[in-house]
Amino acid sequence: MNYPADTQVDMGANDMSRHVQWMTRNCPHTKLVLGGYSLGAAATDLVLAMPVSAFTFNSPLPRGTDRHIAAVALFGNGANWAGPITLLNPTYQSRTIDLCHSDDPVCNPSSPYNWRAGWQDHLAPGYIRSGMVAQAARFVAARL
């Protein structure tokens, strides 16, 4: 995805959605894997949860796109504060792995005041060292 990864989740979601739509039109037999880390995970949530244009997200996925998406892998997803994406769109429940490091203050609602101490647990190396990246890879591979 091409977007300023600060607070521009809508721009990332629009870009991801356009890429997915292009792939489904031009490579209809390709199984897609969507994923994201931190704000990228939030952008992925927006793409999968919003069936209509809203605010500045203006590229919702057309009906039937879900059959092209084999798996979804998310890390450090700040949207977990509102609940997992599968609550908003249960279509992807069996295809989604949404991983949050136990001390990650971005995605773990039980640690909201642990930003300074837990910030290292939000960074990508913490997810790699914990084995969560390998776990997600196994999950995705099993669905392809």
Backbone as JSON Lines, residues from 0, in Angstrom:
{"i":0,"aa":"M","n":[0.85,-1.16,0.0],"ca":[0.0,0.0,0.0],"c":[0.89,1.23,0.0]}
{"i":1,"aa":"N","n":[0.39,2.22,-0.64],"ca":[1.13,3.46,-0.75],"c":[0.35,4.56,-0.04]}
{"i":2,"aa":"Y","n":[0.84,4.97,1.14],"ca":[0.16,6.03,1.88],"c":[1.08,6.5,3.01]}
{"i":3,"aa":"P","n":[0.88,7.72,3.5],"ca":[1.67,8.18,4.64],"c":[1.21,7.46,5.91]}
{"i":4,"aa":"A","n":[2.03,6.58,6.41],"ca":[1.63,5.73,7.55],"c":[1.77,6.48,8.86]}
{"i":5,"aa":"D","n":[0.98,7.51,9.01],"ca":[0.93,8.22,10.28],"c":[-0.49,8.14,10.82]}
{"i":6,"aa":"T","n":[-1.39,8.86,10.2],"ca":[-2.79,8.75,10.59],"c":[-3.69,8.6,9.38]}
{"i":7,"aa":"Q","n":[-3.12,8.42,8.22],"ca":[-3.89,8.39,6.97],"c":[-4.39,6.99,6.63]}
{"i":8,"aa":"V","n":[-5.08,6.38,7.56],"ca":[-5.59,5.02,7.38],"c":[-6.51,4.94,6.17]}
{"i":9,"aa":"D","n":[-7.34,5.96,5.97],"ca":[-8.26,5.97,4.84],"c":[-7.53,5.91,3.51]}
{"i":10,"aa":"M","n":[-6.42,6.64,3.38],"ca":[-5.64,6.61,2.14],"c":[-5.07,5.21,1.9]}
{"i":11,"aa":"G","n":[-4.57,4.59,2.95],"ca":[-4.05,3.23,2.83],"c":[-5.14,2.25,2.46]}
{"i":12,"aa":"A","n":[-6.31,2.41,3.06],"ca":[-7.44,1.52,2.76],"c":[-7.89,1.68,1.31]}
{"i":13,"aa":"N","n":[-7.97,2.92,0.84],"ca":[-8.35,3.14,-0.56],"c":[-7.34,2.5,-1.5]}
{"i":14,"aa":"D","n":[-6.06,2.64,-1.2],"ca":[-5.02,2.06,-2.06],"c":[-5.1,0.54,-2.04]}
{"i":15,"aa":"M","n":[-5.25,-0.05,-0.85],"ca":[-5.35,-1.51,-0.75],"c":[-6.57,-2.01,-1.53]}
{"i":16,"aa":"S","n":[-7.7,-1.36,-1.33],"ca":[-8.92,-1.79,-2.0],"c":[-8.77,-1.72,-3.52]}
{"i":17,"aa":"R","n":[-8.16,-0.66,-4.01],"ca":[-7.95,-0.55,-5.47],"c":[-7.03,-1.66,-5.97]}
{"i":18,"aa":"H","n":[-5.99,-2.0,-5.2],"ca":[-5.1,-3.11,-5.59],"c":[-5.87,-4.44,-5.61]}
{"i":19,"aa":"V","n":[-6.66,-4.68,-4.6],"ca":[-7.44,-5.92,-4.54],"c":[-8.41,-5.99,-5.72]}
{"i":20,"aa":"Q","n":[-9.08,-4.89,-6.0],"ca":[-10.03,-4.87,-7.12],"c":[-9.32,-5.1,-8.45]}
{"i":21,"aa":"W","n":[-8.15,-4.51,-8.63],"ca":[-7.37,-4.72,-9.85],"c":[-7.0,-6.19,-9.99]}
{"i":22,"aa":"M","n":[-6.53,-6.78,-8.9],"ca":[-6.13,-8.19,-8.94],"c":[-7.31,-9.11,-9.26]}
{"i":23,"aa":"T","n":[-8.46,-8.84,-8.67],"ca":[-9.6,-9.72,-8.93],"c":[-10.1,-9.6,-10.37]}
{"i":24,"aa":"R","n":[-9.95,-8.43,-10.96],"ca":[-10.33,-8.25,-12.37],"c":[-9.31,-8.87,-13.31]}
{"i":25,"aa":"N","n":[-8.03,-8.67,-13.04],"ca":[-6.97,-9.06,-13.97],"c":[-6.37,-10.43,-13.72]}
{"i":26,"aa":"C","n":[-6.5,-10.94,-12.53],"ca":[-5.97,-12.26,-12.16],"c":[-7.03,-12.99,-11.34]}
{"i":27,"aa":"P","n":[-8.17,-13.31,-11.93],"ca":[-9.31,-13.8,-11.16],"c":[-9.1,-15.14,-10.46]}
{"i":28,"aa":"H","n":[-8.08,-15.88,-10.84],"ca":[-7.84,-17.18,-10.2],"c":[-6.78,-17.1,-9.11]}
{"i":29,"aa":"T","n":[-6.27,-15.92,-8.87],"ca":[-5.25,-15.73,-7.83],"c":[-5.91,-15.64,-6.46]}
{"i":30,"aa":"K","n":[-5.36,-16.38,-5.51],"ca":[-5.81,-16.29,-4.12],"c":[-5.03,-15.16,-3.47]}
{"i":31,"aa":"L","n":[-5.73,-14.24,-2.87],"ca":[-5.1,-13.07,-2.27],"c":[-4.94,-13.24,-0.76]}
{"i":32,"aa":"V","n":[-3.86,-12.67,-0.24],"ca":[-3.62,-12.6,1.19],"c":[-3.49,-11.13,1.53]}
{"i":33,"aa":"L","n":[-4.32,-10.65,2.43],"ca":[-4.24,-9.27,2.88],"c":[-3.58,-9.26,4.24]}
{"i":34,"aa":"G","n":[-2.88,-8.19,4.53],"ca":[-2.25,-8.11,5.83],"c":[-1.8,-6.71,6.14]}
{"i":35,"aa":"G","n":[-1.49,-6.51,7.41],"ca":[-0.99,-5.22,7.81],"c":[-0.49,-5.24,9.24]}
{"i":36,"aa":"Y","n":[0.37,-4.28,9.51],"ca":[0.94,-4.1,10.84],"c":[0.59,-2.68,11.3]}
{"i":37,"aa":"S","n":[0.09,-2.55,12.5],"ca":[-0.21,-1.27,13.12],"c":[-1.25,-0.51,12.27]}
{"i":38,"aa":"L","n":[-0.89,0.64,11.71],"ca":[-1.85,1.38,10.9],"c":[-2.22,0.62,9.63]}
{"i":39,"aa":"G","n":[-1.31,-0.21,9.14],"ca":[-1.63,-1.06,7.99],"c":[-2.71,-2.07,8.33]}
{"i":40,"aa":"A","n":[-2.7,-2.55,9.57],"ca":[-3.76,-3.45,10.03],"c":[-5.09,-2.7,10.1]}
{"i":41,"aa":"A","n":[-5.04,-1.47,10.57],"ca":[-6.27,-0.66,10.64],"c":[-6.81,-0.38,9.24]}
{"i":42,"aa":"A","n":[-5.92,-0.14,8.28],"ca":[-6.35,0.07,6.89],"c":[-7.0,-1.19,6.35]}
{"i":43,"aa":"T","n":[-6.42,-2.34,6.66],"ca":[-6.99,-3.62,6.22],"c":[-8.37,-3.81,6.84]}
{"i":44,"aa":"D","n":[-8.51,-3.49,8.11],"ca":[-9.82,-3.56,8.78],"c":[-10.86,-2.74,8.03]}
{"i":45,"aa":"L","n":[-10.48,-1.53,7.67],"ca":[-11.4,-0.64,6.98],"c":[-11.84,-1.25,5.65]}
{"i":46,"aa":"V","n":[-10.9,-1.79,4.9],"ca":[-11.23,-2.41,3.61],"c":[-12.22,-3.55,3.79]}
{"i":47,"aa":"L","n":[-12.0,-4.38,4.79],"ca":[-12.83,-5.57,4.97],"c":[-14.16,-5.29,5.66]}
{"i":48,"aa":"A","n":[-14.22,-4.23,6.46],"ca":[-15.42,-3.98,7.27],"c":[-16.4,-3.01,6.64]}
{"i":49,"aa":"M","n":[-15.94,-2.18,5.71],"ca":[-16.8,-1.12,5.16],"c":[-17.32,-1.49,3.77]}
{"i":50,"aa":"P","n":[-18.58,-1.89,3.67],"ca":[-19.13,-2.25,2.36],"c":[-19.58,-1.04,1.54]}
{"i":51,"aa":"V","n":[-19.49,0.15,2.12],"ca":[-19.92,1.37,1.43],"c":[-18.88,2.45,1.65]}
{"i":52,"aa":"S","n":[-18.93,3.48,0.81],"ca":[-18.06,4.64,1.01],"c":[-18.49,5.37,2.27]}
{"i":53,"aa":"A","n":[-17.52,5.82,3.04],"ca":[-17.82,6.58,4.25],"c":[-16.64,7.5,4.54]}
{"i":54,"aa":"F","n":[-16.95,8.72,4.91],"ca":[-15.93,9.72,5.21],"c":[-15.0,9.82,4.01]}
{"i":55,"aa":"T","n":[-13.72,9.55,4.18],"ca":[-12.78,9.66,3.06],"c":[-12.38,8.3,2.5]}
{"i":56,"aa":"F","n":[-13.02,7.24,2.96],"ca":[-12.82,5.92,2.35],"c":[-13.84,5.8,1.23]}
{"i":57,"aa":"N","n":[-13.36,5.77,-0.01],"ca":[-14.28,5.81,-1.14],"c":[-14.08,4.66,-2.13]}
{"i":58,"aa":"S","n":[-13.42,3.59,-1.7],"ca":[-13.17,2.45,-2.59],"c":[-13.6,1.13,-1.95]}
{"i":59,"aa":"P","n":[-14.87,1.0,-1.56],"ca":[-15.27,-0.26,-0.94],"c":[-15.15,-1.42,-1.92]}
{"i":60,"aa":"L","n":[-14.91,-2.6,-1.38],"ca":[-14.8,-3.79,-2.21],"c":[-16.17,-4.16,-2.77]}
{"i":61,"aa":"P","n":[-16.23,-4.51,-4.05],"ca":[-17.5,-4.95,-4.62],"c":[-17.93,-6.3,-4.05]}
{"i":62,"aa":"R","n":[-19.22,-6.58,-4.13],"ca":[-19.74,-7.89,-3.7],"c":[-19.0,-8.99,-4.44]}
{"i":63,"aa":"G","n":[-18.75,-10.07,-3.72],"ca":[-18.09,-11.22,-4.32],"c":[-16.58,-11.2,-4.23]}
{"i":64,"aa":"T","n":[-16.02,-10.07,-3.85],"ca":[-14.56,-9.98,-3.73],"c":[-14.05,-10.92,-2.67]}
{"i":65,"aa":"D","n":[-14.84,-11.16,-1.64],"ca":[-14.4,-12.0,-0.53],"c":[-13.98,-13.39,-0.98]}
{"i":66,"aa":"R","n":[-14.54,-13.9,-2.06],"ca":[-14.17,-15.26,-2.5],"c":[-12.74,-15.32,-3.04]}
{"i":67,"aa":"H","n":[-12.13,-14.17,-3.33],"ca":[-10.75,-14.12,-3.81],"c":[-9.75,-14.0,-2.66]}
{"i":68,"aa":"I","n":[-10.22,-13.66,-1.47],"ca":[-9.33,-13.43,-0.32],"c":[-9.23,-14.71,0.49]}
{"i":69,"aa":"A","n":[-8.05,-15.33,0.41],"ca":[-7.82,-16.61,1.07],"c":[-7.49,-16.46,2.55]}
{"i":70,"aa":"A","n":[-6.78,-15.38,2.88],"ca":[-6.35,-15.21,4.28],"c":[-6.07,-13.74,4.56]}
{"i":71,"aa":"V","n":[-6.13,-13.42,5.85],"ca":[-5.83,-12.08,6.34],"c":[-4.94,-12.23,7.57]}
{"i":72,"aa":"A","n":[-3.81,-11.53,7.58],"ca":[-2.88,-11.59,8.71],"c":[-2.64,-10.17,9.22]}
{"i":73,"aa":"L","n":[-2.95,-9.94,10.49],"ca":[-2.83,-8.61,11.09],"c":[-1.96,-8.67,12.33]}
{"i":74,"aa":"F","n":[-1.18,-7.61,12.53],"ca":[-0.29,-7.51,13.69],"c":[-0.42,-6.13,14.31]}
{"i":75,"aa":"G","n":[-0.43,-6.07,15.64],"ca":[-0.44,-4.78,16.34],"c":[-1.6,-3.89,15.93]}
{"i":76,"aa":"N","n":[-2.76,-4.48,15.81],"ca":[-3.94,-3.83,15.26],"c":[-4.62,-2.94,16.3]}
{"i":77,"aa":"G","n":[-4.49,-1.64,16.16],"ca":[-5.12,-0.71,17.09],"c":[-6.63,-0.79,17.1]}
{"i":78,"aa":"A","n":[-7.22,-1.33,16.05],"ca":[-8.68,-1.48,16.0],"c":[-9.18,-2.52,16.99]}
{"i":79,"aa":"N","n":[-8.28,-3.29,17.59],"ca":[-8.69,-4.27,18.59],"c":[-9.38,-3.62,19.78]}
{"i":80,"aa":"W","n":[-9.16,-2.32,19.96],"ca":[-9.83,-1.61,21.05],"c":[-11.35,-1.65,20.85]}
{"i":81,"aa":"A","n":[-11.77,-1.68,19.6],"ca":[-13.2,-1.73,19.31],"c":[-13.69,-3.16,19.14]}
{"i":82,"aa":"G","n":[-12.78,-4.09,19.08],"ca":[-13.12,-5.5,18.86],"c":[-12.5,-5.98,17.57]}
{"i":83,"aa":"P","n":[-12.37,-7.27,17.42],"ca":[-11.73,-7.8,16.22],"c":[-12.56,-7.54,14.97]}
{"i":84,"aa":"I","n":[-11.88,-7.45,13.84],"ca":[-12.53,-7.18,12.56],"c":[-13.64,-8.2,12.28]}
{"i":85,"aa":"T","n":[-13.46,-9.42,12.75],"ca":[-14.44,-10.46,12.46],"c":[-15.79,-10.2,13.15]}
{"i":86,"aa":"L","n":[-15.83,-9.3,14.12],"ca":[-17.12,-8.9,14.7],"c":[-17.89,-8.03,13.71]}
{"i":87,"aa":"L","n":[-17.16,-7.2,12.97],"ca":[-17.79,-6.31,12.0],"c":[-18.11,-7.02,10.7]}
{"i":88,"aa":"N","n":[-17.29,-7.99,10.33],"ca":[-17.54,-8.75,9.11],"c":[-17.16,-10.2,9.34]}
{"i":89,"aa":"P","n":[-18.11,-11.02,9.8],"ca":[-17.81,-12.41,10.13],"c":[-17.42,-13.26,8.92]}
{"i":90,"aa":"T","n":[-17.58,-12.74,7.71],"ca":[-17.19,-13.47,6.5],"c":[-15.75,-13.95,6.57]}
{"i":91,"aa":"Y","n":[-14.89,-13.15,7.19],"ca":[-13.46,-13.45,7.21],"c":[-13.0,-14.16,8.48]}
{"i":92,"aa":"Q","n":[-13.92,-14.55,9.34],"ca":[-13.55,-15.11,10.65],"c":[-12.57,-16.28,10.54]}
{"i":93,"aa":"S","n":[-12.87,-17.25,9.73],"ca":[-12.0,-18.44,9.63],"c":[-10.73,-18.17,8.83]}
{"i":94,"aa":"R","n":[-10.67,-17.02,8.17],"ca":[-9.52,-16.68,7.32],"c":[-8.61,-15.63,7.93]}
{"i":95,"aa":"T","n":[-8.92,-15.19,9.14],"ca":[-8.17,-14.07,9.73],"c":[-7.4,-14.5,10.96]}
{"i":96,"aa":"I","n":[-6.14,-14.06,11.0],"ca":[-5.34,-14.17,12.22],"c":[-4.96,-12.74,12.6]}
{"i":97,"aa":"D","n":[-5.32,-12.34,13.8],"ca":[-5.12,-10.97,14.28],"c":[-4.3,-11.07,15.55]}
{"i":98,"aa":"L","n":[-3.0,-10.84,15.43],"ca":[-2.07,-11.08,16.54],"c":[-1.68,-9.8,17.25]}
{"i":99,"aa":"C","n":[-1.67,-9.87,18.57],"ca":[-1.29,-8.74,19.41],"c":[-0.34,-9.23,20.49]}
{"i":100,"aa":"H","n":[0.86,-8.69,20.51],"ca":[1.84,-9.02,21.55],"c":[1.23,-8.62,22.89]}
{"i":101,"aa":"S","n":[1.37,-9.44,23.9],"ca":[0.67,-9.23,25.18],"c":[0.95,-7.88,25.83]}
{"i":102,"aa":"D","n":[2.12,-7.3,25.59],"ca":[2.45,-6.01,26.2],"c":[2.38,-4.85,25.2]}
{"i":103,"aa":"D","n":[1.82,-5.08,24.05],"ca":[1.71,-4.05,23.02],"c":[0.59,-3.08,23.4]}
{"i":104,"aa":"P","n":[0.93,-1.82,23.72],"ca":[-0.1,-0.88,24.17],"c":[-1.01,-0.39,23.04]}
{"i":105,"aa":"V","n":[-0.62,-0.61,21.79],"ca":[-1.44,-0.16,20.67],"c":[-2.65,-1.07,20.48]}
{"i":106,"aa":"C","n":[-2.45,-2.36,20.6],"ca":[-3.54,-3.3,20.3],"c":[-4.11,-4.01,21.52]}
{"i":107,"aa":"N","n":[-3.49,-3.87,22.67],"ca":[-3.95,-4.57,23.86],"c":[-4.71,-3.6,24.77]}
{"i":108,"aa":"P","n":[-6.03,-3.63,24.75],"ca":[-6.81,-2.71,25.57],"c":[-6.54,-2.8,27.07]}
{"i":109,"aa":"S","n":[-5.95,-3.88,27.53],"ca":[-5.66,-3.99,28.96],"c":[-4.41,-3.21,29.35]}
{"i":110,"aa":"S","n":[-3.67,-2.69,28.37],"ca":[-2.43,-1.96,28.66],"c":[-2.46,-0.52,28.14]}
{"i":111,"aa":"P","n":[-3.55,0.24,28.33],"ca":[-3.62,1.57,27.72],"c":[-2.64,2.59,28.3]}
{"i":112,"aa":"Y","n":[-2.18,2.37,29.51],"ca":[-1.28,3.35,30.12],"c":[0.15,2.87,30.12]}
{"i":113,"aa":"N","n":[0.43,1.88,29.31],"ca":[1.74,1.26,29.26],"c":[2.51,1.68,28.01]}
{"i":114,"aa":"W","n":[2.18,2.83,27.43],"ca":[2.77,3.24,26.16],"c":[4.28,3.28,26.2]}
{"i":115,"aa":"R","n":[4.84,3.97,27.17],"ca":[6.29,4.14,27.2],"c":[7.0,2.81,27.44]}
{"i":116,"aa":"A","n":[6.55,2.06,28.42],"ca":[7.21,0.79,28.75],"c":[6.95,-0.28,27.69]}
{"i":117,"aa":"G","n":[5.78,-0.24,27.07],"ca":[5.41,-1.3,26.14],"c":[5.68,-1.0,24.68]}
{"i":118,"aa":"W","n":[6.16,0.2,24.38],"ca":[6.33,0.58,22.98],"c":[7.21,-0.41,22.21]}
{"i":119,"aa":"Q","n":[8.27,-0.9,22.83],"ca":[9.15,-1.87,22.15],"c":[8.39,-3.13,21.75]}
{"i":120,"aa":"D","n":[7.36,-3.48,22.51],"ca":[6.58,-4.66,22.18],"c":[5.66,-4.44,20.99]}
{"i":121,"aa":"H","n":[5.44,-3.17,20.64],"ca":[4.63,-2.87,19.45],"c":[5.47,-2.92,18.18]}
{"i":122,"aa":"L","n":[6.74,-2.69,18.3],"ca":[7.6,-2.64,17.11],"c":[7.74,-4.01,16.47]}
{"i":123,"aa":"A","n":[7.96,-4.02,15.17],"ca":[8.01,-5.28,14.4],"c":[8.97,-6.32,14.95]}
{"i":124,"aa":"P","n":[10.18,-5.96,15.42],"ca":[11.07,-7.0,15.94],"c":[10.47,-7.79,17.1]}
{"i":125,"aa":"G","n":[9.62,-7.16,17.9],"ca":[8.96,-7.88,19.0],"c":[8.04,-8.97,18.48]}
{"i":126,"aa":"Y","n":[7.39,-8.7,17.37],"ca":[6.51,-9.7,16.76],"c":[7.32,-10.83,16.13]}
{"i":127,"aa":"I","n":[8.45,-10.49,15.56],"ca":[9.31,-11.51,14.95],"c":[9.88,-12.41,16.04]}
{"i":128,"aa":"R","n":[10.46,-11.8,17.08],"ca":[11.08,-12.58,18.16],"c":[10.07,-13.46,18.9]}
{"i":129,"aa":"S","n":[8.85,-12.99,19.01],"ca":[7.83,-13.75,19.74],"c":[7.35,-14.99,18.98]}
{"i":130,"aa":"G","n":[7.69,-15.08,17.7],"ca":[7.23,-16.2,16.89],"c":[5.9,-15.95,16.2]}
{"i":131,"aa":"M","n":[5.32,-14.75,16.42],"ca":[4.0,-14.47,15.85],"c":[4.03,-14.36,14.33]}
{"i":132,"aa":"V","n":[5.13,-13.87,13.77],"ca":[5.23,-13.77,12.32],"c":[5.23,-15.17,11.71]}
{"i":133,"aa":"A","n":[5.99,-16.08,12.31],"ca":[6.01,-17.47,11.84],"c":[4.63,-18.11,12.01]}
{"i":134,"aa":"Q","n":[3.96,-17.8,13.11],"ca":[2.61,-18.33,13.35],"c":[1.66,-17.86,12.25]}
{"i":135,"aa":"A","n":[1.74,-16.59,11.91],"ca":[0.87,-16.05,10.85],"c":[1.21,-16.69,9.5]}
{"i":136,"aa":"A","n":[2.48,-16.9,9.24],"ca":[2.88,-17.53,7.98],"c":[2.3,-18.94,7.87]}
{"i":137,"aa":"R","n":[2.34,-19.68,8.94],"ca":[1.75,-21.03,8.93],"c":[0.23,-20.96,8.7]}
{"i":138,"aa":"F","n":[-0.41,-20.02,9.38],"ca":[-1.85,-19.84,9.23],"c":[-2.21,-19.55,7.77]}
{"i":139,"aa":"V","n":[-1.5,-18.59,7.18],"ca":[-1.76,-18.2,5.79],"c":[-1.48,-19.37,4.85]}
{"i":140,"aa":"A","n":[-0.35,-20.03,5.01],"ca":[0.02,-21.14,4.12],"c":[-1.04,-22.24,4.14]}
{"i":141,"aa":"A","n":[-1.65,-22.46,5.28],"ca":[-2.67,-23.51,5.39],"c":[-3.95,-23.15,4.63]}
{"i":142,"aa":"R","n":[-4.11,-21.88,4.26],"ca":[-5.32,-21.45,3.57],"c":[-5.1,-21.22,2.08]}
{"i":143,"aa":"L","n":[-3.9,-21.46,1.62],"ca":[-3.61,-21.28,0.19],"c":[-3.66,-22.59,-0.56]}
